Amino acid sequence: MKVVFGQGNPGNEFTNTRHNVGFLMLDELAKQTNITFKDASKFFAKTAEFTQNGEKVLLVKPTTFYNETGRSFTAIKQFYKLDNSDILIVHDELALPLGTLRNRVGGSDAGNNGIKSINVHDGETTKRLRIGVGNDLRAKMGDTDFVLGRFSNDEQDMLTSTIVPKVIEIIDDFISDNHQVTSHTIV
């Protein structure tokens, strides 16, 4: 079994914000695989599942706020008795410009409170897909306002046309046990 764990905040007011890019990627994957997220309160999440090449895949969007996603992570990991190597965390990364993706295993939280929460709950060695959301507005707005801000129409177009296909390719590699530490600048 593989788990793809998206980082984001629940609620319509956070839809299409930079902090919810992890949810956005999982929503696109769910749309392409024709599956629907359902409430899974015992996991503090909404989940959707499918099978790919004989591997069960669980998509997870925590219903806790971003800074508390470790609760959902722990509930799923313990219930399914998963190794960290079977979990891919998909999250935004302020330090990377939009159009940059970085794939790695573990590492520090680099100031990301969602990753900090997961690391506190024994997630230090999970696989991570960091999706760059940075641009020049960050310096003008400050980090909190920036990550809670919505993508512009041009950024949304870039996400849909360029970034989503590459992210789904990386997720497919993870599901097929071909996860590689990489850096992609796709724009």
BALOBA-1460 file (C-alpha; in Angstrom, 3 decimals):
// residues 187
<rec num="1" residu="m" x="0.000" y="0.000" z="0.000"/>
<rec num="2" residu="k" x="1.126" y="3.541" z="-0.824"/>
<rec num="3" residu="v" x="-0.126" y="6.769" z="0.749"/>
<rec num="4" residu="v" x="0.033" y="10.141" z="-0.967"/>
<rec num="5" residu="f" x="-0.493" y="12.698" z="1.778"/>
<rec num="6" residu="g" x="-1.355" y="16.223" z="0.638"/>
<rec num="7" residu="q" x="-0.738" y="19.251" z="2.824"/>
<rec num="8" residu="g" x="-3.367" y="21.988" z="3.039"/>
<rec num="9" residu="n" x="-6.079" y="23.615" z="5.101"/>
<rec num="10" residu="p" x="-9.700" y="22.425" z="5.102"/>
<rec num="11" residu="g" x="-12.506" y="24.751" z="4.028"/>
<rec num="12" residu="n" x="-13.565" y="26.595" z="0.898"/>
<rec num="13" residu="e" x="-11.846" y="29.796" z="2.031"/>
<rec num="14" residu="f" x="-8.481" y="28.057" z="1.463"/>
<rec num="15" residu="t" x="-9.252" y="26.584" z="-1.968"/>
<rec num="16" residu="n" x="-6.642" y="27.555" z="-4.580"/>
<rec num="17" residu="t" x="-4.320" y="29.125" z="-2.019"/>
<rec num="18" residu="r" x="-0.589" y="28.502" z="-2.234"/>
<rec num="19" residu="h" x="-0.643" y="26.583" z="1.071"/>
<rec num="20" residu="n" x="-3.182" y="24.171" z="-0.440"/>
<rec num="21" residu="v" x="-1.166" y="23.193" z="-3.503"/>
<rec num="22" residu="g" x="-0.815" y="19.674" z="-2.019"/>
<rec num="23" residu="f" x="-4.612" y="19.333" z="-1.931"/>
<rec num="24" residu="l" x="-4.847" y="20.754" z="-5.453"/>
<rec num="25" residu="m" x="-2.485" y="18.083" z="-6.797"/>
<rec num="26" residu="l" x="-4.431" y="15.281" z="-5.094"/>
<rec num="27" residu="d" x="-7.720" y="16.686" z="-6.406"/>
<rec num="28" residu="e" x="-6.305" y="16.618" z="-9.943"/>
<rec num="29" residu="l" x="-5.073" y="13.026" z="-9.500"/>
<rec num="30" residu="a" x="-8.479" y="12.006" z="-8.123"/>
<rec num="31" residu="k" x="-10.169" y="13.616" z="-11.128"/>
<rec num="32" residu="q" x="-7.875" y="11.750" z="-13.554"/>
<rec num="33" residu="t" x="-8.457" y="8.415" z="-11.815"/>
<rec num="34" residu="n" x="-12.200" y="9.089" z="-11.505"/>
<rec num="35" residu="i" x="-12.352" y="8.714" z="-7.713"/>
<rec num="36" residu="t" x="-14.002" y="10.827" z="-5.021"/>
<rec num="37" residu="f" x="-12.785" y="11.875" z="-1.599"/>
<rec num="38" residu="k" x="-14.876" y="10.703" z="1.349"/>
<rec num="39" residu="d" x="-14.846" y="11.689" z="4.994"/>
<rec num="40" residu="a" x="-12.624" y="9.455" z="7.104"/>
<rec num="41" residu="s" x="-13.010" y="10.972" z="10.566"/>
<rec num="42" residu="k" x="-10.953" y="8.249" z="12.265"/>
<rec num="43" residu="f" x="-8.013" y="9.532" z="10.177"/>
<rec num="44" residu="f" x="-8.837" y="13.243" z="10.641"/>
<rec num="45" residu="a" x="-8.955" y="13.371" z="6.850"/>
<rec num="46" residu="k" x="-10.768" y="12.958" z="3.590"/>
<rec num="47" residu="t" x="-9.488" y="9.972" z="1.660"/>
<rec num="48" residu="a" x="-9.833" y="8.429" z="-1.765"/>
<rec num="49" residu="e" x="-8.380" y="5.176" z="-2.966"/>
<rec num="50" residu="f" x="-7.590" y="3.378" z="-6.173"/>
<rec num="51" residu="t" x="-5.392" y="0.549" z="-7.397"/>
<rec num="52" residu="q" x="-2.538" y="1.069" z="-9.818"/>
<rec num="53" residu="n" x="-0.501" y="-1.841" z="-11.167"/>
<rec num="54" residu="g" x="-1.752" y="-4.028" z="-8.327"/>
<rec num="55" residu="e" x="-0.783" y="-1.471" z="-5.643"/>
<rec num="56" residu="k" x="-3.471" y="0.012" z="-3.396"/>
<rec num="57" residu="v" x="-3.061" y="3.806" z="-3.239"/>
<rec num="58" residu="l" x="-4.645" y="6.007" z="-0.588"/>
<rec num="59" residu="l" x="-4.873" y="9.754" z="-1.227"/>
<rec num="60" residu="v" x="-5.150" y="11.754" z="2.001"/>
<rec num="61" residu="k" x="-6.253" y="15.345" z="2.584"/>
<rec num="62" residu="p" x="-6.169" y="16.049" z="6.348"/>
<rec num="63" residu="t" x="-9.163" y="17.862" z="7.841"/>
<rec num="64" residu="t" x="-6.980" y="19.318" z="10.584"/>
<rec num="65" residu="f" x="-5.384" y="22.651" z="9.875"/>
<rec num="66" residu="y" x="-2.022" y="22.619" z="8.129"/>
<rec num="67" residu="n" x="0.003" y="23.009" z="11.326"/>
<rec num="68" residu="e" x="-1.629" y="19.912" z="12.893"/>
<rec num="69" residu="t" x="-1.430" y="17.427" z="10.016"/>
<rec num="70" residu="g" x="0.771" y="15.122" z="12.080"/>
<rec num="71" residu="r" x="-2.384" y="13.854" z="13.825"/>
<rec num="72" residu="s" x="-3.780" y="12.581" z="10.529"/>
<rec num="73" residu="f" x="-0.386" y="11.224" z="9.488"/>
<rec num="74" residu="t" x="-0.077" y="9.218" z="12.716"/>
<rec num="75" residu="a" x="-3.622" y="7.831" z="12.564"/>
<rec num="76" residu="i" x="-3.126" y="6.521" z="9.014"/>
<rec num="77" residu="k" x="0.392" y="5.227" z="9.579"/>
<rec num="78" residu="q" x="-0.620" y="3.294" z="12.696"/>
<rec num="79" residu="f" x="-3.894" y="1.937" z="11.296"/>
<rec num="80" residu="y" x="-2.283" y="0.555" z="8.128"/>
<rec num="81" residu="k" x="1.039" y="-0.292" z="9.865"/>
<rec num="82" residu="l" x="2.969" y="1.619" z="7.201"/>
<rec num="83" residu="d" x="6.663" y="2.277" z="6.877"/>
<rec num="84" residu="n" x="7.625" y="5.871" z="6.161"/>
<rec num="85" residu="s" x="8.996" y="4.675" z="2.813"/>
<rec num="86" residu="d" x="5.388" y="3.990" z="1.728"/>
<rec num="87" residu="i" x="4.296" y="7.593" z="2.328"/>
<rec num="88" residu="l" x="4.784" y="10.576" z="0.017"/>
<rec num="89" residu="i" x="4.070" y="14.034" z="1.465"/>
<rec num="90" residu="v" x="3.055" y="16.608" z="-1.186"/>
<rec num="91" residu="h" x="3.422" y="20.193" z="0.018"/>
<rec num="92" residu="d" x="4.115" y="23.796" z="-0.905"/>
<rec num="93" residu="e" x="7.594" y="25.268" z="-0.625"/>
<rec num="94" residu="l" x="8.057" y="29.024" z="-0.216"/>
<rec num="95" residu="a" x="11.808" y="28.893" z="-0.849"/>
<rec num="96" residu="l" x="11.300" y="27.540" z="-4.378"/>
<rec num="97" residu="p" x="9.891" y="29.573" z="-7.251"/>
<rec num="98" residu="l" x="6.644" y="28.479" z="-8.877"/>
<rec num="99" residu="g" x="7.515" y="25.899" z="-11.505"/>
<rec num="100" residu="t" x="10.189" y="24.160" z="-9.416"/>
<rec num="101" residu="l" x="9.664" y="20.699" z="-7.924"/>
<rec num="102" residu="r" x="12.000" y="18.910" z="-5.526"/>
<rec num="103" residu="n" x="11.764" y="15.266" z="-4.610"/>
<rec num="104" residu="r" x="13.634" y="14.022" z="-1.558"/>
<rec num="105" residu="v" x="13.539" y="11.735" z="1.442"/>
<rec num="106" residu="g" x="13.197" y="13.293" z="4.887"/>
<rec num="107" residu="g" x="14.991" y="16.368" z="6.002"/>
<rec num="108" residu="s" x="14.275" y="19.319" z="8.218"/>
<rec num="109" residu="d" x="10.978" y="21.170" z="8.222"/>
<rec num="110" residu="a" x="12.672" y="24.354" z="6.886"/>
<rec num="111" residu="g" x="10.071" y="26.417" z="8.738"/>
<rec num="112" residu="n" x="7.097" y="24.536" z="7.260"/>
<rec num="113" residu="n" x="4.786" y="23.947" z="10.235"/>
<rec num="114" residu="g" x="2.924" y="21.101" z="8.527"/>
<rec num="115" residu="i" x="6.169" y="19.213" z="7.978"/>
<rec num="116" residu="k" x="7.207" y="20.094" z="11.535"/>
<rec num="117" residu="s" x="3.982" y="18.467" z="12.793"/>
<rec num="118" residu="i" x="4.627" y="15.340" z="10.717"/>
<rec num="119" residu="n" x="8.258" y="15.151" z="11.867"/>
<rec num="120" residu="v" x="7.126" y="15.324" z="15.512"/>
<rec num="121" residu="h" x="4.914" y="12.297" z="14.772"/>
<rec num="122" residu="d" x="7.808" y="10.140" z="13.470"/>
<rec num="123" residu="g" x="7.636" y="11.324" z="9.873"/>
<rec num="124" residu="e" x="11.236" y="12.499" z="9.503"/>
<rec num="125" residu="t" x="12.049" y="9.879" z="6.867"/>
<rec num="126" residu="t" x="8.986" y="10.160" z="4.644"/>
<rec num="127" residu="k" x="9.356" y="10.886" z="0.966"/>
<rec num="128" residu="r" x="8.596" y="14.493" z="0.094"/>
<rec num="129" residu="l" x="7.509" y="16.290" z="-3.037"/>
<rec num="130" residu="r" x="8.078" y="20.000" z="-2.516"/>
<rec num="131" residu="i" x="6.163" y="22.222" z="-4.947"/>
<rec num="132" residu="g" x="7.565" y="25.707" z="-5.354"/>
<rec num="133" residu="v" x="5.026" y="28.502" z="-4.868"/>
<rec num="134" residu="g" x="7.402" y="31.439" z="-4.413"/>
<rec num="135" residu="n" x="7.375" y="34.665" z="-6.397"/>
<rec num="136" residu="d" x="8.161" y="38.371" z="-5.937"/>
<rec num="137" residu="l" x="4.925" y="39.032" z="-4.005"/>
<rec num="138" residu="r" x="6.246" y="37.104" z="-1.004"/>
<rec num="139" residu="a" x="8.600" y="39.942" z="0.001"/>
<rec num="140" residu="k" x="5.771" y="42.478" z="-0.218"/>
<rec num="141" residu="m" x="3.118" y="40.433" z="1.595"/>
<rec num="142" residu="g" x="4.973" y="38.461" z="4.252"/>
<rec num="143" residu="d" x="4.950" y="34.672" z="4.458"/>
<rec num="144" residu="t" x="1.574" y="34.103" z="6.142"/>
<rec num="145" residu="d" x="-0.433" y="36.359" z="3.837"/>
<rec num="146" residu="f" x="1.464" y="35.017" z="0.852"/>
<rec num="147" residu="v" x="0.813" y="31.306" z="1.496"/>
<rec num="148" residu="l" x="-2.833" y="32.006" z="2.309"/>
<rec num="149" residu="g" x="-3.191" y="34.052" z="-0.882"/>
<rec num="150" residu="r" x="-4.733" y="32.620" z="-4.016"/>
<rec num="151" residu="f" x="-2.866" y="31.828" z="-7.194"/>
<rec num="152" residu="s" x="-3.269" y="34.395" z="-9.977"/>
<rec num="153" residu="n" x="-5.019" y="33.282" z="-13.169"/>
<rec num="154" residu="d" x="-1.639" y="32.949" z="-14.927"/>
<rec num="155" residu="e" x="-0.253" y="30.877" z="-12.045"/>
<rec num="156" residu="q" x="-3.380" y="28.700" z="-12.055"/>
<rec num="157" residu="d" x="-2.925" y="28.111" z="-15.801"/>
<rec num="158" residu="m" x="0.727" y="27.151" z="-15.218"/>
<rec num="159" residu="l" x="-0.283" y="24.748" z="-12.455"/>
<rec num="160" residu="t" x="-2.881" y="23.041" z="-14.610"/>
<rec num="161" residu="s" x="-0.964" y="22.867" z="-17.884"/>
<rec num="162" residu="t" x="2.605" y="22.282" z="-16.733"/>
<rec num="163" residu="i" x="3.009" y="21.451" z="-13.058"/>
<rec num="164" residu="v" x="0.134" y="18.989" z="-12.524"/>
<rec num="165" residu="p" x="1.283" y="16.573" z="-15.273"/>
<rec num="166" residu="k" x="4.836" y="16.486" z="-13.861"/>
<rec num="167" residu="v" x="3.589" y="16.030" z="-10.285"/>
<rec num="168" residu="i" x="1.366" y="13.141" z="-11.372"/>
<rec num="169" residu="e" x="4.349" y="11.580" z="-13.163"/>
<rec num="170" residu="i" x="6.377" y="11.830" z="-9.933"/>
<rec num="171" residu="i" x="3.501" y="10.317" z="-7.922"/>
<rec num="172" residu="d" x="3.272" y="7.477" z="-10.452"/>
<rec num="173" residu="d" x="7.006" y="6.842" z="-9.980"/>
<rec num="174" residu="f" x="6.501" y="6.758" z="-6.194"/>
<rec num="175" residu="i" x="3.633" y="4.258" z="-6.534"/>
<rec num="176" residu="s" x="5.834" y="2.081" z="-8.778"/>
<rec num="177" residu="d" x="8.740" y="2.206" z="-6.281"/>
<rec num="178" residu="n" x="10.777" y="4.390" z="-8.648"/>
<rec num="179" residu="h" x="10.961" y="7.432" z="-6.352"/>
<rec num="180" residu="q" x="14.147" y="9.369" z="-7.016"/>
<rec num="181" residu="v" x="15.687" y="12.370" z="-5.330"/>
<rec num="182" residu="t" x="15.369" y="15.004" z="-8.039"/>
<rec num="183" residu="s" x="14.945" y="18.661" z="-8.744"/>
<rec num="184" residu="h" x="12.875" y="19.868" z="-11.685"/>
<rec num="185" residu="t" x="12.464" y="23.370" z="-12.969"/>
<rec num="186" residu="i" x="9.629" y="22.952" z="-15.416"/>
<rec num="187" residu="v" x="8.863" y="26.518" z="-16.348"/>
